[in-house]
């Protein structure tokens, strides 16, 4: 294998956020779920890391056929649109059944990632230099603990009590760069912060997702940590910071509340002491 092939292979070892497409999955017990989701509608806002608006969001979740369905659409100026869709089973334990991410330019996909957690079938499509390329893999998603995109926020919500007590949970992630690959990640609690958004200051619990990239892969690819904040009581999504999709993407911020100024999170005096 030549150097170009090695580099291409190692670039596949990555973490997607969001979306992050982070998947939870060591072969332990299923994730207990006691706070069931119902229908909801919101308007999150995507910003750059400095807080400047990038896109307006539309978040919808509903129950159909005994499953939780989630659809998030981000509309950018100039006709670009990003769509994330997912389906979850909520009992007897929380489990994600499907996930997709589509990046559209003028209603035509420039890249698309999908995974079926029930079978492990993952696929990717991306237009590079005018050429459409496709990838497909069969990944190990057994154990009822695999999650992606917004599902990661639900998984952290379910694990919140353990993480706040100081436990670090080692999980598994699926990344697209753009080929689907698996990588371990660590979840940890980073303390309580105050977050300024939409003219309000809100307390939030900060959780970090750290990808455990093999040492040799670190020579070729840098995968940034992802950060998710949940409201304190009751726990719910508040903010996401991390790469939009692939590890080399721009770092973005998604705020639950739109409008007004958006500022970096600031630790409270007792952050991390709970």
N, C-alpha and C positions, 0 to 999 in steps of 0.2 A: 504494500500500500504506500503510495507516494505521499509527500507532505500535504498536498492539496486535498487528497482524500481523507487523511487523518484529521485535518482541520475541519472539513465538512462534517465528519462523524462526530467530533467532539462538540461542535457548535450545536448539535442536536440535544446535548445534555443541558437542559435549561428549564426555567420555570416561567409559566405564563400567569398573569394576574388579571384584575378586574374588575382582574382578571385577571389578572391575574388569573391563569388557569392553574390553580393549585388544587391538588387532589389529596385527600386524606386516605391512607390505606395500609397500615401495617397489619399483619395477620393476628390481631388481638381480638377483643370483643367489639361488637357493634356499638355505635355511639348512642347512648340513651337520650331520648328526646321527650321532654315533659311539657314544653311550651309550644303548642301547635300553632302554626301560622294559618291565617284565614285570608280573605280577600283584602287587597289594599291597593292604593293608587297614590303615587307621589311624583315629584318633579325634581330629581337630583340635577346638579350642575357639574359638568366636567371643566376643570381648570388646569392650567400649567402649575408647576410647583411653586411659582411665585404668586399664585392666586388670580391670574388673569383668565377670564372666561374663554373657553374653547368651544363648548357645545352645550346645548340645552337637552336635558334628559326627560324621558317619560318612562316611569316605572309602573308596571302593572303585575299583580299576582292574583290568582284565583284558584278555586278548587273545582276540578272536573274529573269524573271517573275515579274518585277517591284519591286523587293525586294533586299536589301543589304545583301549579304552573307559574313560571316567572318569565316576563319579557321586559327587557330594558332597551330603549332606543335612544341614541344620541344623534342629534341633528347639528351638523357644523355649517358655518357659512360656506357658500360655494357649492353646495349640493352633496357633500360627503355625509354618509350616514353609517353608524356602527350599531349593529343589532346583536344582542345576547339573549338566548332563550334556554330555559332549563326546566326539567320536570323532576319532582321529588316524591318519594314515598315517606309519610310521616309516622307510620306505625307498622309493626311493633317498635321499630327503631327508625331513626332518621337515615335515609339512604337516597342518593341521587341516581336517577335512571338515565338521564340524557343531558347533553349540553352542546351548544353551538355558538360560534362567534363569527360574524360576517362583517367585513369592512367593504362598504359599497362606495364607488365613485360614479356619480351620475346614474344610480340604480344598477350598476354592473359591479359584481364582486371583484375586488382586487386581491383579496385573500379571504379564506374561510377555513375554520377549524371545527371539527366535530368529534364527539366521542359518545359511544353507547356503553354505559357502565355495566349493563347486564351481560354484554358479550365481550367487552374489552376492545371492540373495533374502533380505531381512531384513524382519522384522515385529515389531510391538509391540502389546500390549494392556494397557490400564490402566483401572481404575475410578476415576473422579474425580467426587466429589460425587454418588455414586449412579448415574452414567452410565458405561456401558462404551464406551470409545473404541478405535479401531483405526488403525494406521498401517502402511504397507508401502512399501519402497523396493528398487530394484535398485542394488547398490553394486559398485564395482570391487574385486574380491578376487583379481585375477589375479596371477601371479608366484610362487605357492606359498609365500607368506610371511605369510599372514593367520592370526592367532591371537586367541583370546578367553578370558577367564576364567582357569581353571587352565592353559590352553595358554600363557599368557604366562610362567608359571614355567618351563615346558619350553623356551620360546624363549630366555629369559635363560640357562638352563642351557647351551643349545647355543652361545650367544654369549659365555659367561662369560670365556673366555680373552681375547677381543678387548677386552671392556669393562674387565677388570682391568688391562690394559696401558695404559689411558687413552683408548681410542677412544670417541667419542660416536657412537652409531648412530641415525640419523634413520629413523623408521619411519612407519607410518600406523595410526591408531586408528579404531575405530567406537564411537560413543557413542549412548546412548538417553536422550532427555530429554523425553518418552519416544520421540519420532520418531527413527528411525535416521539417523545422519549420519556422515560421515568427517572425520577431523582428523589432522594429523601429530603425532607424538610424538618425543621424544628419550630414548634410553636412555643412562644413564651409571653409572659405578661411584662409590659414595659412601664407600668404605673398609670396613675390617674392624671389626666391633663385637662387644661381649659382650652376650648377651641372657639375662636371667634369666626362666625359666619352669619351672613344675612342680618347683620346688625345686632346679633345676640351673642352672648358668651355662654357656652354649654359645657358642662363637665362630661368627660368621656373616658372610658377605660381603653388603654392603648395596648394592642397586641402586635407582636412582631412575628413575621414568617421568614425564617432564614433557610435558604436552600443549601444543602450540604453537597456541594459540587466536588467530585473526585479531584485529588491534587493535580493530576496530569491535565485534567480539563481546564483548571484555572489558568493554565498557560495560554489558553486560546479563547476563553469566553468569560465574561464577567456577568454574573446574574445578581441584580440588586435585591436586597430584602424588600418585602412588601409589608405595609403597615395598615392595620384596620382598627378603627375606633368604634366602640359600641357605647350607646347611652348607658347611664348607670342603672336607673330603675324606672321602668322595666328596660331590660337590655334590648337594644335594637340598633340597626346600622346607623352610623353617624358620619364616618369619613373613611375613604380609602386613599392611600398614596402608594404608587409603585408603577412599574411599566404597564402600558396599556395592554399589550399582548405578547409580542416576542421580547426577549431580554434586551435587545438593542433599541427598543422603542423609547420614545420620549417618556420621562417620568411624569405622571399626571396626578391630579388630585380630584377626587369626586366627593362633593359635599351633599349631604342629605337635603339641606335647605338651599334654594337658589337665591340669587340676587345679593346686593350689597357687597361689602368687602369680605375677603377670605384671608385669614392669617394663619401662620404656622401654629401648631399646637404648642402650648407651654405647660410644663409640669407644675402641678400645685405643690405646696410646701411639703405635703405628706405623701407625694407621689411614690408609689411602690410600697407603701407601708399600710397594709390593710388587714 
